[in-house]
Amino acid sequence: MTKPQRTTFDELLPGMQHAFFETVWPAFRWIKSIWIKESDGQFHLFVEATTAQDDKEWNDFDYLAGEVFRAVERLLDELAPNSKHKIKHTIQHGPSVPKDRGYRELMSDRVFKAIAKKHAPWRLEGGR
């Protein structure tokens, strides 16, 4: 039996989880979970919100998520000199992630606790 081939998405997901753990997750306590999928050459985020948010809050989220993607672009450029990566992404939100659309869990309380337990146990006490 052969092992499934890992894609670039599979390689990037743990790093993106750490980036969202450090920057996005603590800044927006109203987020229940963030989901991600790759299709058509871009990443698609779906944010499950615990409560409705105004445009300013969504704009702040979009900006910070964009900063994470720009950091990933810079990292990829460092790993492959003479390259210029551009990660296209979309962001949708709602009360629950669409089922059967290929989304994978990017950040949630479960992912937060797993990362914190391994890399930042002091964050478990205060949460986020």
Secondary structure, DSSP 8 states (H G I E B T S, - for coil): -------HHHHHHHHHHHHIIIIIHHH-TTEEEEEEEEETTEEEEEEEESS---HHHHHHHHHHHHHHHHHHHHHHHHHSTT------EEEEEESS--TTS--EEEEEHHHHHHHHHHH-THHHHH--
